[in-house]
Amino acid sequence: MRILGDKLKQIRKARGMSQAELAKGICTQATISLIEKKEQVPSTKILLEICKRLEITLDSVIVQEDDQLHVLLSRVQALLFTNEFKKARDLIQQIYTDQLVKADDYKRYYYFQGQIKLLLENKPDDALFFFNRAFNQYVVSQTDVYGILCIIGISKSYLMKGALERVRIYAEQAVEMLENSDPLAMADFQVELQIYNHLAGILFELKDYEGAIKYAQLAIDEAIDKQSLYLLDALYFILGRAEHALHRENALQDLTVAKTLALIRHNPEIIVQVDQQLAE
């Protein structure tokens, strides 16, 4: 058994915790550093306490020593979450489809390929192929979080192609899946915020400003509850833009918050976008 140090680190940061805060009352900060950098498993008791504090299951951060495919896929996911798309592509190229055995591995592999094609290579048709393959062949339940991720990916692909009616159809499907089941109950915190963030962005582009505000605010509330800065700059930017479109007084305040958070998170893209919005 081995712990996924990179994934544990990503989850800790998403919770807005320092190593010292995670370790307090459980172990030393040095132990947390050793887990994250060297991927060494401490005692089961310590590991369980760490997972309890992070509000995750033990299974989500451990892997059997021979399951290198799971390790690679988890690292690709972590890179995508931090917008390191080129590194994610380089890593996923080390995986061949004949290595895939479980439906869950196929599903994640094809979804990640779709993300890379869409967000790095700007190839929406290729992205549609991968998202549709993952959804149609390997998503078997309405409560599967990857089902929603794929549908949102399809919607974003059509948005890049300018096919707004299809964007609307798939966005409505994603909303329905979210509202008629509880697929996020077992999702990682970062996955949950990614879903809300992407959906809010799509709804904004469709000029459904109330919908954009709803999902941006849901994500903001969740991040604040977890004391995390993850995606907060992007979420406040969407919130501020939607409020501006509706001529609401708090638009300026939320755009200013977005810029402040972007400075903290070293996100120059959001800073430029906020400045452009404020200049209008």
Buried (B, 14 or more C-beta within 10 A) or exposed (E): EBBBBBBBBBBBBBBBBEBEBBBEEBBEBEBBBBBBEEBEBBEEEBBEBBBEBBEBEBEBBBBEEEBEBBBBBBBBBBBBBEEBBEBBBEBBEEBEEEEBEEEBBBBBBBBBBBBBBBBBEEBBEBBBBBBBBBBEEBBEEEBBBBBBBBBBBBBBBBBBBEBBEBBBBBBBBBBEBBEEBEBBEEBBBBBBBBBBBBBBBBBBBBEBBEBBBBBBBBBBEBBEEBEBBBBBBBBBBBBBBBBBBEEBEEBBBBBBBBBBBBBEBEBEEBBEBBEEBBEE
